[in-house]
Structure formats: structure tokens, C-alpha cells
Amino acid sequence: MMNYELKELPAFSVIGLELELTKQKSKNLERCMAFWPAFNHQLKNHRLSQQKGNWTKFAFMERREGRLYYYCAIPRPTSLPADFLLKEIPAGKYLVVAHQGAMDQIYTTYEEIYQVLIPKLGLTLAQRDFLHFEKYGAQFHWNRADSIIEIWVPIKA
């Protein structure tokens, strides 16, 4: 059984860029991984880079009108660049699971969360604008075995 926590999260704001995905998991993983360098480049261009060792980034998976979107974001700074989207994340209860390992193994973690853990715990997914989000911080190391990404899934209280 994977380690998990149930957490309350206060509302917060993020800014970022989004990418429309396909219906193919393998293609989506490639597209998402390729989107990060472009997103990081835009952060640098707008002088929004965060301090080394003390940073947070997010990736939201959203479904709108039958289409899937990937939204890379950072906590909202004081200024909002014109090409960035602002999103307000409502307060709520979440199932939080840590994915440890390389990015290309993250779908295995998602399958276990949605097909095993959520049914076993008897949780009900909250209907939100997004399906879940990934939180990246100082414990994230690109494609290393000791890398940790937190996966936050909104659930009904």
C-alpha cells in the first residue's frame, strides 16, 4: 500500500502556461516533459525564476469540454505577465501521495492512486476544474531515482 496523507489546503493563486494534450498517454508524457523547458524559459524571460533550494512549481491536469490540458504554474507573484494565465485554486481536502522516481514512471503511480488507493479508502473525487495537480519543490530532481513529486487529488470532505 502506498503512503498517503489526507490534507486540507487553503485557497491559493497560481500563474502559468497551458498545453492541450492528446488522448494518448505516452504522447502526453512526452509533450508534458517537453513543455517544462519552455515554461522555465518563459519564467526566466519574465524574471520570475525562483530561488535555488526554495522554490515551488505546479502542474495541473484539467479536463474542459472533453479535452485534456496540462497547466504548468508557480505561486502568484505580484505582477502577472500578459501571456500567463491566472488560476484561483479553491480551498479543499486532498489525497496527497508522493511519487518517487523518474518522471516516466508517474503513470504507474497515478494508476495505483485512482484504481487501487481511492477505491480502497472509499474516497469520492471532488468535481473541480482540475483532476489533480503535481507539486514540485526542492525534493524534485529531474529523472533521478530519489526525486519526489507530490500528487494532490481533490476529494469530497
C-alpha positions as CSV (number, residue, x, y, z in Angstrom):
1,M,0.0,0.0,0.0
2,M,1.4,3.4,-1.0
3,N,2.0,6.1,1.6
4,Y,-0.6,8.8,1.6
5,E,-2.0,11.7,3.7
6,L,-5.3,13.5,3.7
7,K,-4.7,17.2,3.9
8,E,-6.8,20.4,4.0
9,L,-5.4,23.1,1.6
10,P,-6.3,26.8,1.9
11,A,-7.2,28.6,-1.4
12,F,-4.2,29.9,-3.3
13,S,-3.4,31.6,-6.7
14,V,-1.0,30.5,-9.4
15,I,0.1,31.8,-12.8
16,G,1.3,29.7,-15.7
17,L,1.0,28.4,-19.2
18,E,-1.1,25.6,-20.6
19,L,-0.8,23.0,-23.3
20,E,-3.6,20.9,-24.8
21,L,-2.9,17.2,-24.6
22,T,-3.9,14.3,-26.8
23,K,-5.8,11.1,-25.9
24,Q,-2.5,9.0,-25.9
25,K,-0.8,8.6,-22.6
26,S,2.7,8.0,-24.0
27,K,2.5,11.1,-26.3
28,N,1.1,13.2,-23.4
29,L,4.1,12.3,-21.2
30,E,6.5,13.3,-23.9
31,R,4.6,16.6,-24.5
32,C,4.4,17.4,-20.8
33,M,8.1,16.7,-20.3
34,A,9.0,18.9,-23.3
35,F,6.7,21.7,-22.1
36,W,8.7,22.2,-18.9
37,P,11.9,23.7,-20.5
38,A,9.7,26.1,-22.5
39,F,7.8,27.1,-19.3
40,N,11.0,27.6,-17.4
41,H,12.4,29.7,-20.3
42,Q,9.3,31.9,-20.0
43,L,9.8,32.3,-16.3
44,K,13.3,33.4,-16.9
45,N,12.3,35.8,-19.6
46,H,9.8,37.5,-17.3
47,R,12.2,37.4,-14.3
48,L,10.0,35.0,-12.4
49,S,12.7,32.4,-11.6
50,Q,12.5,31.2,-8.1
51,Q,15.4,31.0,-5.5
52,K,17.5,27.8,-5.6
53,G,16.6,25.4,-2.8
54,N,13.4,27.4,-2.0
55,W,11.0,27.0,-4.9
56,T,7.6,25.6,-5.8
57,K,6.1,24.7,-9.2
58,F,2.8,23.0,-10.0
59,A,1.4,21.0,-12.9
60,F,-2.4,20.8,-13.1
61,M,-4.3,18.3,-15.2
62,E,-7.6,19.7,-16.4
63,R,-10.5,18.4,-18.4
64,R,-12.6,21.0,-20.2
65,E,-15.3,20.2,-22.8
66,G,-13.9,16.7,-23.3
67,R,-10.3,18.0,-23.9
68,L,-7.3,17.5,-21.6
69,Y,-5.0,20.3,-20.7
70,Y,-1.6,20.5,-18.8
71,Y,-1.0,23.7,-16.9
72,C,2.5,24.5,-15.5
73,A,2.4,27.1,-12.8
74,I,4.1,28.9,-10.0
75,P,2.6,30.6,-6.9
76,R,1.2,34.0,-8.0
77,P,3.8,36.8,-7.8
78,T,2.9,40.5,-7.6
79,S,3.0,41.0,-11.3
80,L,1.1,39.0,-14.0
81,P,2.9,38.8,-17.4
82,A,0.4,39.3,-20.3
83,D,0.9,35.8,-21.8
84,F,0.4,34.0,-18.4
85,L,-2.9,32.7,-17.2
86,L,-4.1,33.3,-13.6
87,K,-5.9,30.5,-11.8
88,E,-7.5,30.6,-8.4
89,I,-7.4,27.2,-6.6
90,P,-10.2,26.8,-4.1
91,A,-9.7,25.6,-0.6
92,G,-10.4,21.9,-0.2
93,K,-9.5,18.4,1.1
94,Y,-6.9,16.4,-0.8
95,L,-5.4,12.9,-1.0
96,V,-1.7,13.5,-1.2
97,V,0.7,10.8,-2.5
98,A,4.4,11.2,-3.1
99,H,5.7,9.8,-6.4
100,Q,9.3,8.8,-6.0
101,G,11.5,8.1,-9.1
102,A,11.7,9.2,-12.7
103,M,9.0,11.1,-14.5
104,D,8.4,8.3,-17.0
105,Q,7.1,6.1,-14.0
106,I,4.5,8.6,-12.9
107,Y,1.6,7.0,-14.7
108,T,2.2,3.8,-12.6
109,T,1.7,5.9,-9.5
110,Y,-1.5,7.6,-11.0
111,E,-2.9,4.2,-11.9
112,E,-2.4,3.0,-8.3
113,I,-3.9,6.1,-6.9
114,Y,-7.1,6.0,-9.0
115,Q,-7.6,2.3,-9.4
116,V,-6.4,1.0,-6.0
117,L,-6.0,3.6,-3.3
118,I,-9.1,5.8,-3.8
119,P,-11.5,2.8,-4.0
120,K,-9.8,1.1,-1.1
121,L,-10.1,4.2,1.1
122,G,-13.7,4.7,0.0
123,L,-12.9,8.3,-1.2
124,T,-15.1,10.3,-3.6
125,L,-13.4,12.6,-6.0
126,A,-14.4,16.3,-5.8
127,Q,-15.6,17.7,-9.1
128,R,-13.2,20.6,-9.7
129,D,-11.8,22.4,-12.7
130,F,-8.8,20.2,-12.5
131,L,-8.4,16.4,-11.9
132,H,-5.3,16.7,-9.8
133,F,-2.1,18.6,-9.5
134,E,1.6,17.8,-9.1
135,K,3.7,19.9,-6.7
136,Y,7.4,20.2,-7.3
137,G,9.8,21.5,-4.8
138,A,13.4,21.1,-3.5
139,Q,12.9,17.3,-3.3
140,F,12.4,17.1,-7.1
141,H,15.4,16.1,-9.2
142,W,14.8,15.7,-12.9
143,N,14.5,11.9,-13.6
144,R,16.5,10.7,-10.6
145,A,15.5,7.7,-8.5
146,D,15.4,9.8,-5.4
147,S,13.2,12.5,-6.9
148,I,9.9,13.2,-5.2
149,I,6.8,14.8,-6.7
150,E,3.7,15.3,-4.6
151,I,0.4,14.4,-6.3
152,W,-2.7,16.2,-4.9
153,V,-6.1,14.8,-5.8
154,P,-9.2,16.8,-4.7
155,I,-11.6,14.7,-2.7
156,K,-15.0,15.4,-1.1
157,A,-14.9,16.1,2.6
